[in-house]
Amino acid sequence: MFKKKNKNLHRALIALMVLGLLVCLCFTLASAATAEPDSSSAAETTAVEEQGAQSNTEAMTNFLNQAGIATLIHNADWKSIVMILISFVLMYLAIGKGFEPLLLLPIAFGMLLTNLPGAGMFHSEIFEGGHIHWDLIKNGVTLSNGANEAAGLIDILYLGVKLGIYPCLIFIGVGAMTDFGPLIANPKSLLLGAAAQLGIFVTYVGAVLLGFTPAQAGSIGIIGGADGPTAIFVTSKLAPELLGPIAVAAYSYMALVPVIQPPIMKALTTKKERMIQMKQLRQVTKTEKILFPIVVTIFVSLMLPSAASLVGCLMLGNLLRESGVTERLNKTAQNELMNIVTIFLGTSVGATATAANFLNPQTLKILVLGVVAFGLGTAGGVLLAKLMNVFLKDKINPLIGSAGVSAVPMAARVSQVVGQKENPRNFLLMHAMGPNVAGVIGSAVAAGVFLALFGV
């Protein structure tokens, strides 16, 4: 009872204080209204009021002129509106359809940010000519209207792409999540992973014939490896002006693996070949799994030094997984590191998709060539498997050759699904994982070949 009375007393006191403040305010306003102004200062007061009104008008005008909507109207910048709409479509594909959402969603949002007028988050001038202009990062960028604008957030984040940091860090995470056991148990699957890189080099020739420079053609060809980080790594070095379209194409086609691959697989194989059952893989020892990343790193680095950064980071992540003594680092590489870098990579890559770089005939050519590269890569793996069966006693199901593209583990799952439709007792997943993880190494090696060819 006492507590209830005490609570009511507090409420009454608060009400009285509010009422007192209102009374004081009323008296103040009344006295101000009845006070007569001094005649000597009337002119000065009028001048100050006019000046204040003028400054308020100027401030409001400046505010409206700096608004993004005013920029769109004054510049008639319809291309930016189109790019914003494209970013909405990509967000829908990532969220509504589940197309590689972990990277396609940040890419789409980065595309939205960079095309918002007046946001000033990304300035392509800083990276013009394929080089980083550190003076512009330090002193700012001079805009077309003569104003100076400081480097934006995405300008700083994009340094991780340009310097090749993000793709290598992602490869550490990929290595930590990859089991190379199926490849070690069946070394022949390494050939299938190599054959699936056919699309990369054939598309390179086709892109050159279509008018792209050799460096640009190499970047486009890498789409056929179905490995987004590798495509970004190569393009940031060889053709940064094409980074936006190539990144969107690479991750879109990776998401469409279950749609693109099955018709090609069925067209190149007979029903009898698709029904081939393969023997169970042998057990791989822990020693073999520990030695594998070390041996591969040394071999690839000696043969092709330009691929050492990608392959080395991939194998570092795998060694963290297989050593058994770095569980904390292994979990960090798989989760925290991978997730943080994915956000930075996707957002900064999407920011390069400005209207000037994206809305041109080259983008359509890149999208078409990307499909061709992906299809040829799938076909290359299947056809080599058929050729190997001519000489092998224990036959290989040609369907696992399609998994040689490095869309891990989606391509291996497609091989499993197509094989089980023909023979419900067919279990190809582990067999397909061999060429699948070999494709990751193969695409990194192909990237190193292009970097070595063009002296990067």
N, C-alpha and C positions, 0 to 999 in steps of 0.2 A: 504493500500500500504506500509506504514511504517513497519507494523508488518511482512509483507511478506519479505521485504528487511532485516529486523533484523534476521529473521529465516534463510535466506540464508547466512548471515554473520556468524552465529553460526556454520552452517555446514562447511563453508570454514575454520574456525579456527580449528575445530576438525580434518579436513582432513590434515591441515598443521602440527598439533601436531603429528598425526600418522606417517606422512612422516618423520618428524624430528627424531622420535624414531627409525624408520627403518634405517635411515642414520647412526645414532650413533651405532646401532647394527652391521652394516656392517663394519664400521671402527674398532670396537673392535675385531671382528672375524679376520679381515685382519692382525691387529697388532699381534694377538696371533699366527697366522700361520707363520709369518715371523720371529718371535723372535727365537734366537738360544738358545737351552737348555744349561745349565751349565753342563760341563763335570763331575765335582766333584759330582754332585747330580744325575747323570744319573742312577747309580746302585740302589740308594735308590728309585728313582721314579719307576724303573722297578719292584722292590720288592713290593712297595706299590700297584702298579697296579695288580700284580699277587695275592697279598693277598685280594685285593678288589674283583677280579674276583672269587677267591675261596669262599669268604664269600657270594657273590651274588649267586653262585651255590648252596651252602649249604642252603641259605634262600629259594631258589626256590624249592629245594628238600624237605625241611621241610614243605613248603606250600602244595606241591602236596601230601605228605604222610598224611597230616592232612585232606585232602579233603575227603568228604563222599564217592565219587566214588572209591578212593583208598582203603578205608576201606572195601567196598563191594567186591572188587577184591581180596584183601589179605586174608580176612576171608571167602571167598566163601559163603557169607551170603545170600543164596537164600530165606531163610524164611522171612527175612525183606522185600525183594522184593514182596513176596506173600502177606504179610500184607499190604503193600502200595497199592497193586492192590485191595485188599479187601476194603480198605478205599475208593478207587475210586468208587467201586460198591455201597457202602453205600451212598456216596455223590450223585451218580446218582439217587438212590432210593429216597433220601430226596428232591433233587432239581427237578429231571425229573418226578417222580411219586407222590411226595407229601406225602411220608410215614413219618408221625410224624417229619416233618422237623425241628421244634423248638428244638428238642433234638437230633435227629439222625444226623443232620448236624454237630453240635459241637462234638458229639461222634466220627464221622468219621474223622473230622479234628484232634482231639486229637490222634486218632489212627495213622494218618499220621505223626504227629509230633514226637511221641515216637519211631517210627520205622525208622526215618531218621538217618542214621549212623553218629555218632559223634556229634549229636545235644546236647546231655547231658541234656535234659529237665526233664527226669523222671528216677529215680533210684529205682528199686524195693527193693534194699538192705535196704533202709531206713525204709521200712515197712515190712521187712521179719519177719515171725513168727507171723503175726497178730498184731505186736506192733509197735509203733513209736519209732525209735531209734534217740532220740534228739541229741545225740552226733555226729551222722553222718550229721545231718542238720547243726550243728555248725561247725564241723571240716572238712566236706567234705567226699567224698566216694573214697576209693582206688580202682582203676580199675585193670583189669587183667594184664595190662602192667606195673603196679606199680605206675602209675601217680595218682595224687590226683585231684579230680574234685569236685567243689563246688556244693551244692544242686541246682537243676534247678528250673525254673519257675513253672513247673507243680508239682514238689515235694511240693512246698509251697501251691499251689492251692488244691492239693489232701488232705491236712490236713483238709479242710472243709468237705470232704467226710468221712474221717477216724474218725473224731470227731463227725460225725452225725449232722453237722450244716446245710449243704445245703438241704437235704431232709426235715428237719423241717421247714426251711424258705420257701421252695416251698409249703409245706402244708398250711402255712399262706396264701399264694396267692390263693391256691385252695379253701380254706375255704371262702375267700373274694369273689370268683366268683361263689360259690355254693348256690343254693336256696334249703333249706331243707323243704320248704313248702309242696311239694307232699308227703314226708315221714311223716310229722306231720299229714297231712290230712288223710293218710291211713297207720296207724302203722303196719298193717299186712304185708306191703311191706318190713319191716325190716327182716322178716323171709325169704323172697325171697333173700335178700342180703346176709343173713347168709348161706343159702343153696348153693349159688353160690361159696362159699369158699370150697365146697367139693373137687374141683380139687386140691386145695393146699395140703390137708392132704393125699389124695389118692396118689398123685404124690410123696409126701414125702416118703411114704412106698415103692413105686416103685423104687425111686432113691437109697434107702438103699439096696434094693435087687440087684441093678445093681452094687453095690460096692462102692458107695459114702459114706462118713462118715455121721453120723446123722446131723451134723452142715451144711455140704454141701447140703445134701438132703433138709433141711429146706429152704435154700436159693433158691434152684431150684424150690421147690414147690410154693414159693411166686409168681413166674411168672404167675401162674394160677389166681392170683387176678387181673391181667391186670392193675397193678398200678406201673409205673416205679419208682417213688421216694421211694415207700415202698420196692420194690425189691432191690434197691441200698442201702437203709438204713440197711436192714437185712443182705445182703451179705457183706457189709463193716465190719459188726460186727462178722459174723459167718464164712465166707469163702472169705476173700478178694482176694485170688488167682483166684477165679472164677468171679470176678466182671465184667471184660470185656465181656466174653461170655454171662453172665446172663443179663447184661444191653442191649446188642445188641438184644438178644432174646426177652426180655420184650417189648422193644419199637417197634420192628419189628412186633410182634404179635398184639400189640395194634393198629398198623396201618392197620393190616389185619382183623380187626373185621368184616367189611362188607363181607369179603370173607369166613371166618371160621365159623361164627355163623349161617347164614341162612340155610345151609344144615342140621345142627344138629337140629335147631328149627323145620324145616318141617318134619324131620324123626320122631320126638317124639310127634308130634301133628297131630290131624285130621283136615280136612278142616272146619268142624263144630266148633271145638275149636278155630281155628284161626279167625273165623268170630264173636266171642263173642264181643258184645259191652258193655263197662263199663260205669257206671254212672259218671257224672261230679263230680270232687272232691269238697269238701266243701271249703269255704273261711277260710284261716288261719289268726288269729289275730296277730297283731304286738307283743303283750305280749308273745304269744306262741313262736314266732320266736326268741325273745330275751332270753327267759328262756331256750330254747332247748339247745344251746351250753353250757350254764352253767351247766345244769343238766347232760348232757352227759359227760362232762369233769370230774365232781365229781364222777359219777357212775363208769366210766371206770377206773379212777385212783385208786379208792378204790378196785375194783375187780381185776385189772391187772395193777399194777404200771409200768411195763416195757413198756406198750403201751401209757403211759401218755404223753411222749414227742410228738409223732406223732399226737395223737388224740387231745391233748391240743392245739397244734399249729393250727390244722385244725379248731377247734372251736374258737380259738382266731380270726382268719381271718374272720370266719362267724359272730362273734359278732361285729367286726368292720363294717361289711356290714349292719347288721340288727339294730344296735343301733340307727342309724340315726344322731349321733352327732360327728362322726369321718370320715367325707366324704374324707378329705385329706388323712388320713391314709389308708382308704379303697381303694382309687384310687392308692396310692403308692404300696400297697400290690399286687393289681391286675396287675399293669403295671411295674413300675421301678424295684421294688424288685424282682418280678417274672422273669423278663427278664434278669437282671444282674446275678442272682443266676443260672438261666438256662444255661447261657454261661459258667460260672465257673464249674458247675456240669457236663455238657456234655463233656467239653474239658478234665477235669481231669479224668473222668471215662473212656473215650476213650483211654487215655494215658496208662491205665493199660492193654490194649489189646496188649501186646508184643507178639512176635512170640512164645516165650517159654510157655506163658500162654494160647495162643489161638489155635495154630496149634498142636492139639493133639486129640486123640479119645474122650476125655471127652467133648470137645466142641460139637461134633456131638450128643452125648448122651443128652447133655443139650438142644440142639435145638429140639430134638424129644420129650423129656420129657416136654418141654415148651408147645408144641402143645397139648400134652395129657392133661396137667393141664388146659389149656385154654378150651379145648373141654369139659372136665368133669365139669368145673365150669359152663359153659353154660347149660349143661344137668341137673346139680343139681337144678338150679333155675327153669327150665321148669318143671321138674318132681315134685317138691314140689308144684308148682302152680296147677298142675293137681290133686295132692293129696288133697290140700286145697279145691278144687271144690267139692269134695265128701261131705264135711261137711258144705259148705257155701251156703246160700240162694242166695245171689248176687254173681254170678260167676265171676271169674277172668280169663281174657284172658291169657293162659299159656305163650304167647309170651313175656309178660313183665318180666317173670322170668329170661329170658336170659340176661336182663339188669343188673342183680345182680353183674356181674363182673364190676369192678370200672373204666372202660374206659369211663369217663364222657366227653361229653354227647353222644359219638358215639354209644355206645351200645343201648341207649334209642332210638336213631334215627333208628337203624336197626330194632328194634321192631316195630316202627311206619311204616317203609317202607314195611316190610313183612306183617303186618296186613292189610295195605291199599290195597295191591295186592289182598287179598282175599275179602275184603269188603271196597270199596272206601269211605264209610261213617264212617269208624272206625278211631278214633283219639286216639291213645294210647300213644302219646309222654309224656304228663304230668303224666299219670299213670306209665309209664316205668321209669320216673325220680325218683320215690320213691325208687324202688329197686336199681337203679343206684347209687344214693348218699348213700344208705345204704351199698352198696358194698365198698365204700371208707372207711367207718367206719369199716366194716367187715374185710377188708384186713389189716388195721392198727391193729385191735385186734388180727388177726392171727399172725402178725409179733410179737406182744407182747408175744403171747403164745410161739413161738419158742425162743425168747430171754430169757423168763423165764425158759424154759425147759433146756436150755444149759448154764444158769447161767451168762448171759451177762448183 
